[in-house]
Amino acid sequence: MKDTLGRENRKIADRRCNECGKVYRPKREGSKYCSYPCMWKHNGKNQGQAVDHETWWVNSKGYVEGRVWRNGKCFRIKRARWVMEQYLNRPLMRGEEPHHKNEIKTDDRIENLELKEHGKHSSDHNEGRTHKNGYKMHLSDEERQRRSAWMSELHRRERLLSDV
């Protein structure tokens, strides 16, 4: 196949864009559109960003997660958190977490959700947990106090260095 200069070095013939109808020179065999904007127009995208609608899926840990739009920006969020925010009519604070009462991660009905502080939520879930052998350290009260003082001093030094 000849190129525009008459040379025999073209493998893929010129095509007509599926979106705008313009004749273009494809870079690969599977090309259907002359440009990214034409491809985005056809595929329901707006300059590479998803259209203003929610998209949900189940993540690897079993929670329903998705993309939602807030003030013209796209955010990735768990659906339980999104449902709770809609119910309370405000964004959740950093330390607030929605808890599934029936322990089913995909059941995001508002009747099944309750708002808990992060620490309380963690301690409630770890309450009945059995740890593997060797996990607990069985420290004496003196050793626990010594380690606590050591970490406090370490954090104090880090704060002093960051203030400088």
N, C-alpha and C positions, 0 to 999 in steps of 0.2 A: 504494500500500500504506500502511496506517495504522500509526502508532507506538502506544505504550502509552497515550498521551493522546488518541488518536483523530485525530491530524493526518495529512494526506496528504503526508508528506515522506520516506517510507522507500523506498529503491530495492532493497534486498536483504532477503529474508524471513529470519526467525529460523530457525536450524538446530539439529540435534542433533549434539553432539560425537561424532566417530568413535571416541574413546577411552573417555570416561566416560559418554556418553549424555545429558549435561546439555543443556538447550535454552539457546542463547546467541544474542546479536546479533552477527553477523559484521561486521568492519570493511571487508573487501574481498570480492570475488566468489570468490576462490580459497580462502578460509579453510575449514579442515576441523576445526579443534580450538578448544576454548573458551579455552585458555590455553597458555603455553609448557610448563609441566610435562606437560600431556597430549601435546603435540607431541613433547617429548623422550622420553616414555615409549614412544610409538608408534615413533619413529624410532631407538630404541636408544641414546639419550643419557641421561646422568645429570646433570641440572642444568647443561646446556650443555657438559659435558666428555665426551670420547669414553670408551666403555666400556673396561675393562682388557684390551685386546688390541692387537697390533701392526698398524700399517698402513704399507705400503711403496709407493713410486712412484719413477720415474726422474726426476731433476731436470734442469734445462736444460743442465747440464754433463755429463750422461751417467752420474752416480753414482746408485746406489739409495739413497734417503733415506726416512726415515719417522718415525712417532711411536711411542715405546715408553714403558712405565710403569716407574718405579723409585721404590720407597718411597712409593707412592701419588701420585706426581707424574708428569705427562706431559712427556717430553723429545723434542725433534726431533734426530735423529742420523743419520749415514750408516751404512748397514748393515755396511760393512766394519769400521768402528770398533766397532759393537755385537757383531759376531761375534768380534772379537779380545778384547773385554772379557769375553765369556762364556767364551772359551777360557782366558784367563788368570785368570778368576774374580776380577777387580778392575777398577775404572775406570781407563782410560788417563790418564796424566798429560798436562798441557797440551802439552808439547813432543814427545809421542810420536804417530806417525802410522802407520797400516797401509799397506803398499805392496803393490800388485798385481804379482806377479812376471811374469805374462804380459801385462801392460799392458791387460787387458780390464777396464774399470771396473765392469762388472756381475757379474764372476766373483768372488763373495765366499766361495768355499770356503776353509777354514782352510789347506789345502795350498798355496793360491795367495797367501796373505797372509804378510807378514813385517813385524815391528815395526821402525821406524826412527826415529831422532831427526829432528826437523823440518829442521834445517840440512843433515844428510846426505841426507835425502830430496830436498830442493830441489836440492842440488848434483849429485846423481846424475841427476836429470831434466834439468838444464840443461847437463850435460856435452857432449852431442853437438849442442846447439842452435846453429843459425846465426842470428846477429843481423842485422837490417836494416842497410843502409849508414847510417853516421852514429850508430849506437847506442852503439858503444864510443867512449870519450872520448880515448883515447891520451894519457894524462897522463904527464908525467915523474915520476920518483920524488920529486923535491923538491916538485912541485905536489901530489902525492898526500899527502905528509907534512904540508904546509901546511894542506890541507883537513881532514885527520884531526884535527890539533891544534885547528883552528877549531871543529869539531863537538864535540870533547871539552870544550873550554872552554864552549861553548853549553850542553851537557848539565849540566856542573858548576854553572853559574849557575842553571839551572832547578831542580836539586836543592836548592840553597841557598835559593831563593825558596819552594819548596814546604815546606821544613822550618820556615820562619818562621811 
